[in-house]
Each structure stands twice: as structure tokens, then as C-alpha cells.
Amino acid sequence: MNQDRLRFDLADLAEEVTPVDLRDRALRTSRRLGLQRAAATSAAVLVVLAAATGTALAIRPNSQTPVPAGPSVTATAPPVEPTPTPSAEPSSTPSTSPSETTGGGPNGDATFGRLVYGPSDLANAPSPTSTVRLQSWRPGDDPVRLLGLPYGPAQVNVSVSPDGQRVAWVETTGAVWVSAIDGSGRRKLRDGVDDVCWSPVWLPNSQQLVVRLNAGGDDPATGVLDVSSGKFTRVTGLDGCHAVFAADGTLAFADGSDGTIVLTDRNGRARRTVPGLGTKGSRYVSFDLSSLSPDGRRVALLRIDRNGTYGDAARELLVNAVLDTRTGAEVSLPLEGRQLRQVFFQPDGSMVVRVRSGDRYTVVLVDANGKRITERAEPSALRDMQIITAGP
């Protein structure tokens, strides 16, 4: 046990439970409500500015009207409100002995990165006053306990930066927070932020977030929030839910009006949709996507029959298909009879494919062509959690 691990374990013993009222969250986001997503108006135009000048993008929200077109305005966020910085908190969690099988392939030198896990189902919250910890696991090592969060944000909107160093989340009160992944440097950036349809979305530079302010109000404002300065830049016409960025700046998002998945470049040009989703005559629609390949050519999403129940606006990280974003063709995965649960793209383009067989979960490392490279059985301690990111 190294010195950092011992320090994290001791900090963990001193942790206090933080009370959180989840009544509103349970009413609004329980998947058992089976609420059909409201139709929005015509697709919004996305504009994504270069990182040096701020970034803009466009998404269609469920059950919200589009922001009227007009000039973008810039407003400075209220002063950042620091909170006492908690001590670094990770500690090891016992794991089962992982098993491994290997295989060759063009990307045989690819390896598993660090997987970050959060709670998988809000309905299973131990109590309304519960605090839960994120965990990380690099296959081959023991899981590590990370920062503690209120149960609601940990399940529906927590977001890890692309460089794997920071975490952002929005509490049920509408306050957006950011901290290092170990919980240190915890800061509230501002209030009045959407915590359901809009998770705080990290830009590829790991320095800015896209958030929606005044969600549900008469004039919702979506735009870019600089994590260091707290400056918020409003961008008009930003509607939708569940955006994800690719490393090359490609943006994908769910259009709540018709079940399409839309992609643009970082300047909002070359707007296109994934074929076979949401268009007239298509069998499938999708309102939840979880990961986009670094080049924007493949997307992992939850694809459902257009005649099925759509659910609500809360984030869903389950995946049942990986599609080529240019053709709509499904990418074949080496499931070997196991149930597909999640897929996350890694920075090198490989995929971490989480599968289930009985009560056992396994993560499979798959190359860009869909060929298995290696796999590991997950520790039993992670069975009731879901992967929220696969990073460096």
C-alpha cells in the first residue's frame, strides 16, 4: 500500500454523510414514470467556437421551447463560492481475482484506461440523505474510491473531464460544482443550472463546460462556462439533451423532437444526422447517447423501437448498439452470447464494452474494427454501478 492510498483510506474513515433531499429528483427522473419525451420544434443550429474564444453548440431540449434567435451575449457568473476543501479520499475496495483472455488484432497494443463508475439506478438510493462515492478501476488493479457526492447528481449528471483530472456535477438545487477527481479543490461555480436534461458537458480542452441556466424558465440560456474564471458566454439557439464531444471537436447530441442523433463540426457546419434514426420510415429512434469515437465516426447509444416507450429526460448510459455515424450501419461486437450493457470509446479509438452474463460483468477491450483484444471480469464491488467514462 503506497502513501497516497493510506492517506486516502484515513480520509475516508472521517467522511460525514451529507443530507440531500431527493424527493423532487425521484418525481422528475424516475424511469418508472415512463413519460414520453415531448416533441420540440425544428432542429436548432449548432455553433461551436474555438477554445480560445469560448465554445458554442446547439441541442434540442425535451419539453422546452427553443431560445429565440438573436445576438449572443456574454455575462459574467457570480463570484465563485469556495467550500472547505476535503482531503483526498480514494481508498481501495476489495475485488475478486480478475480473469483475462487475450487475442490479437491490428490494435493489439491497445490497453484499458481508467474506468470511472457511479451508481446505476436512482431508485436504489439507500436513503434520501445518502452520499455515495465514485470509484475508478483500471483492469488488473483494485478499485479505488474517489470523491463522495449526493446520490442524485452521482447517478444522473456527473461528468469527468476528458483528461481525467476533474469532475463536474449539478445538485438538485441547481448549483454546479467542480473538483479534482479525488474531491480536492471543490468549488461552486454558479446557481440556476439544469441538472437533468443538460449534464455539464466538458469540452475537449477540459477547461470549459456547456451548461443550461434558468432551466424551465421563460428564458433558458445555454452556453459555455469557463471553469477557471467562472465567465459564462451565452449562445442563442442551444436546445436538446445529452451532448457528447469527440476529441476532434465533433459534437453529437439527441434531438428530442424526432429521435434523431445530430452531429456537427466545431464551427457548426456540415450538420448531419445518423441515417436510420428518427427519420420517416425508420424503425428506430434514440434519445440517449453515451460516447462518441475520437474521430466522430462511431456512436454508442440506446436505440429503441419508435413505437416503444421513450422514458424521461434524464440521462441513460445503457447502450444496445454502436452505429457508424455516416451510414447508420451497426458495428458488430464480440459479445459471445452475453448481454451488451455499456460501450465507451477510449482516446485511442478502442472501445470498452461492458457485457453481462448472469450476475457477472465483464469488460471487453475491442479495437476499431470490432475485434476483441482482451477482457477482464469486473470486481463484484462494481456490480451495482455503471461506467460513466473511460479515460486516460
Secondary structure, DSSP 4 states (H G I P E B T S, - for coil): --HHHHHHHHHHHT--PPP---HHHHHHH-GGG-PPPPP--SPPPP----GGG------BPTT-PPPPP----EEEPPPPEE-PPPPP---B---PPP-EEE---TTTT----EEEEEES-GGG-S-TT-EEEEEEE-TTS--EEEEEEEHHHHHHT-EE-TTSSEEEEE-TTS-EEEEETTSTT-EEEESSB--SS-PPEEPTTSSEEEEEESTTSSS-EEEEEETTT-EEEE-TT---EEEEE-TTS-EEEEETTTTEEEEE-TTS-S-EE-TTBSSTT-SEEEEEEEEE-TTSSEEEEEEEETTS----SS-----SEEEETTT-PBPP---TTPEEEEEEE-TTS-EEEEEEETTEEEEEEE-TTS-EEEEEEPPGGGTTEEEEEEE-
